[in-house]
Amino acid sequence: MCGDSSLADDNDARRKAKKCEECSKPKSECKCGDSSSADDNDARKKKEKEESSSSSDSSSADDADVKVQAALSVAIDSLLVASAALDSIGMEKSATVSLQVAGFVIEAKKKKEKSSKDSNDAKAKAKAKADKEKADKAKAKEKAELEKAKAKDKADKEKAKAKLEKEKADAKAKAEKEKAKAKAEKEKSSKK
């Protein structure tokens, strides 16, 4: 008898599977399921196109992340559709398994989004650090050039000061020489 009840359940499931729930026509004649799955496919394709066109300007790593996210979204949608279809034909346990798998995929998608965000944050931090280091190097270079210019300026001033002192000393020596010469000539002329 136990085998008979499972056989009856299988027969009921087959009958339900043969008729459309929306229009109650045999599934071979029904167009309801085709249009909804076609609409689902069209919606998925449109979503993928939008995601791929919006990410065309981003880097290849971002493109890969977008593709993974899109693939996970498609997998989730497909699992939900499969679960609904299995439930509608009376295969509740299989529908439950499909929903559980969809749950696992959703968790995987969340982890991927988190890791992508963390990766982007790490990249942003690394870029900020590199920019800061670059700015620090530029600042240090500018400071070194300023110090070099100050040192050159100081050296030029000292050189000019030394030249001026030499000129003064030369002028003083020349004046003393001329004074001595004039004195010598005066003494020479006074001796005559």
Backbone torsions as a table, in degrees:
resi	resn	phi	psi	omega
1	MET	NA	-36.9	-179.3
2	CYS	-60.8	-40.8	178.9
3	GLY	-64.2	-34.1	179.4
4	ASP	-65.9	-38.6	-178.5
5	SER	-69.3	-37.4	177.8
6	SER	-70.3	-32.7	176.1
7	LEU	-65.3	-40.9	179.3
8	ALA	-64.3	-41.0	178.0
9	ASP	-62.5	-41.9	178.6
10	ASP	-63.7	-41.4	179.4
11	ASN	-64.6	-42.1	178.0
12	ASP	-61.4	-42.5	179.7
13	ALA	-62.7	-40.5	179.6
14	ARG	-65.6	-41.0	178.7
15	ARG	-62.8	-44.3	179.0
16	LYS	-63.7	-36.9	-178.9
17	ALA	-67.4	-28.3	-177.9
18	LYS	-79.3	-20.1	-178.8
19	LYS	-110.4	143.0	176.7
20	CYS	-78.2	136.5	-179.0
21	GLU	-74.5	-28.3	-177.3
22	GLU	-75.8	-47.6	-175.1
23	CYS	-112.4	-4.6	179.8
24	SER	62.3	16.2	174.8
25	LYS	-86.6	159.3	173.7
26	PRO	-60.0	144.3	-175.4
27	LYS	-60.2	-28.5	179.8
28	SER	-67.1	-28.1	179.7
29	GLU	-96.2	-18.2	-174.3
30	CYS	-74.3	140.9	176.2
31	LYS	-110.1	-3.2	-176.6
32	CYS	-62.4	-52.5	-177.0
33	GLY	-63.5	-35.9	-178.9
34	ASP	-66.0	-43.1	-176.9
35	SER	-68.8	-37.4	-179.3
36	SER	-70.0	-39.9	178.8
37	SER	-71.4	-33.4	176.0
38	ALA	-66.3	-40.5	177.1
39	ASP	-62.5	-41.2	177.8
40	ASP	-61.4	-44.7	179.5
41	ASN	-64.3	-42.4	178.6
42	ASP	-62.1	-42.5	179.6
43	ALA	-63.8	-41.8	178.8
44	ARG	-63.6	-44.9	-180.0
45	LYS	-62.9	-41.6	178.9
46	LYS	-62.6	-43.5	179.7
47	LYS	-62.9	-43.7	179.4
48	GLU	-63.5	-40.1	178.0
49	LYS	-63.2	-43.5	179.0
50	GLU	-62.2	-43.8	179.5
51	GLU	-65.8	-40.2	-178.4
52	SER	-72.2	-34.8	179.1
53	SER	-72.9	-34.9	179.7
54	SER	-72.8	-25.6	-178.0
55	SER	-97.2	5.9	-177.6
56	SER	-65.9	-25.2	179.1
57	ASP	-85.4	-13.4	-175.5
58	SER	-85.6	173.7	-177.7
59	SER	-72.1	169.5	-177.7
60	SER	-66.5	-31.1	177.1
61	ALA	-65.2	-41.6	177.4
62	ASP	-65.4	-38.1	177.7
63	ASP	-61.1	-42.7	180.0
64	ALA	-64.2	-41.6	178.4
65	ASP	-62.2	-42.4	179.9
66	VAL	-64.5	-40.9	179.6
67	LYS	-65.0	-40.6	178.3
68	VAL	-64.0	-44.5	179.6
69	GLN	-61.7	-42.4	179.6
70	ALA	-64.6	-41.6	179.6
71	ALA	-64.1	-41.1	178.2
72	LEU	-65.4	-39.2	177.6
73	SER	-63.0	-42.7	178.8
74	VAL	-64.1	-41.3	179.4
75	ALA	-62.6	-43.2	179.5
76	ILE	-62.5	-46.9	179.4
77	ASP	-59.3	-44.5	-179.1
78	SER	-63.5	-41.2	178.9
79	LEU	-65.8	-38.2	178.0
80	LEU	-66.5	-41.4	177.8
81	VAL	-64.0	-42.7	179.4
82	ALA	-63.7	-40.9	179.0
83	SER	-61.6	-44.3	179.4
84	ALA	-63.0	-40.6	-179.6
85	ALA	-66.5	-43.1	179.1
86	LEU	-64.7	-39.3	178.3
87	ASP	-64.8	-38.5	-177.5
88	SER	-69.4	-24.3	179.1
89	ILE	-98.3	9.0	173.2
90	GLY	89.6	14.7	179.4
91	MET	-103.7	70.6	-174.0
92	GLU	-62.6	-40.2	-179.0
93	LYS	-64.1	-43.2	178.3
94	SER	-66.1	-37.2	177.8
95	ALA	-63.9	-39.4	178.5
96	THR	-64.2	-42.7	178.3
97	VAL	-61.9	-42.6	178.9
98	SER	-61.4	-41.4	177.3
99	LEU	-65.4	-38.7	178.1
100	GLN	-64.5	-42.1	177.4
101	VAL	-63.0	-40.7	177.1
102	ALA	-60.4	-39.6	176.7
103	GLY	-60.9	-42.3	177.9
104	PHE	-63.3	-41.4	179.9
105	VAL	-65.6	-38.9	177.3
106	ILE	-61.2	-44.2	177.9
107	GLU	-61.6	-42.1	178.4
108	ALA	-62.0	-39.9	179.2
109	LYS	-64.4	-42.5	178.5
110	LYS	-61.6	-43.9	179.1
111	LYS	-63.3	-40.1	179.6
112	LYS	-64.9	-42.8	178.3
113	GLU	-62.3	-41.7	179.9
114	LYS	-65.5	-43.9	-179.5
115	SER	-67.6	-34.5	176.4
116	SER	-65.0	-42.6	179.2
117	LYS	-64.2	-45.0	178.6
118	ASP	-61.5	-40.9	179.0
119	SER	-63.7	-43.6	178.6
120	ASN	-64.6	-39.4	177.0
121	ASP	-63.0	-43.2	179.2
122	ALA	-63.5	-40.8	178.1
123	LYS	-63.7	-42.1	179.6
124	ALA	-63.9	-42.4	178.2
125	LYS	-63.7	-43.5	179.5
126	ALA	-63.0	-40.1	178.9
127	LYS	-65.9	-43.0	178.9
128	ALA	-62.5	-41.0	178.8
129	LYS	-64.5	-43.7	179.0
130	ALA	-63.6	-41.1	177.9
131	ASP	-63.3	-40.4	179.3
132	LYS	-65.1	-44.8	178.9
133	GLU	-61.9	-40.0	179.2
134	LYS	-64.1	-43.4	179.0
135	ALA	-64.8	-40.4	178.2
136	ASP	-63.4	-41.3	178.3
137	LYS	-64.0	-42.9	179.4
138	ALA	-63.5	-40.5	178.8
139	LYS	-64.6	-44.3	179.1
140	ALA	-63.3	-40.6	179.1
141	LYS	-64.7	-43.3	178.9
142	GLU	-62.9	-41.6	179.1
143	LYS	-64.2	-42.8	179.2
144	ALA	-62.9	-42.5	178.8
145	GLU	-64.3	-39.3	178.4
146	LEU	-64.3	-44.4	177.5
147	GLU	-63.5	-39.4	178.6
148	LYS	-63.7	-42.5	179.1
149	ALA	-65.1	-40.6	177.9
150	LYS	-63.4	-43.5	179.6
151	ALA	-62.9	-40.9	179.2
152	LYS	-65.9	-42.3	178.4
153	ASP	-60.6	-44.6	179.7
154	LYS	-63.7	-43.4	179.1
155	ALA	-62.9	-41.7	178.4
156	ASP	-63.0	-41.2	178.9
157	LYS	-64.2	-43.7	178.8
158	GLU	-63.9	-38.9	178.5
159	LYS	-63.8	-45.9	179.7
160	ALA	-63.4	-39.1	179.2
161	LYS	-65.2	-43.8	178.9
162	ALA	-64.1	-39.9	179.1
163	LYS	-64.4	-42.7	178.9
164	LEU	-63.4	-43.6	178.0
165	GLU	-62.9	-39.5	178.7
166	LYS	-65.0	-43.0	178.7
167	GLU	-62.6	-41.3	177.1
168	LYS	-62.1	-44.5	-179.9
169	ALA	-63.8	-41.9	178.2
170	ASP	-63.7	-43.1	180.0
171	ALA	-64.3	-40.8	179.2
172	LYS	-65.2	-43.8	179.4
173	ALA	-64.2	-39.9	179.5
174	LYS	-66.1	-42.5	179.8
175	ALA	-63.7	-42.5	178.9
176	GLU	-65.8	-37.8	179.0
177	LYS	-64.6	-45.5	179.6
178	GLU	-66.0	-37.2	178.2
179	LYS	-64.9	-43.3	178.5
180	ALA	-65.7	-38.7	179.2
181	LYS	-65.6	-45.1	179.4
182	ALA	-63.7	-38.9	179.0
183	LYS	-65.9	-42.0	179.1
184	ALA	-64.5	-40.3	179.8
185	GLU	-68.9	-38.1	178.7
186	LYS	-64.5	-43.1	178.5
187	GLU	-66.5	-39.4	179.2
188	LYS	-64.8	-43.5	179.7
189	SER	-73.5	-30.7	177.5
190	SER	-74.1	-24.5	177.2
191	LYS	-76.4	-22.5	-177.5
192	LYS	-81.1	NA	NA
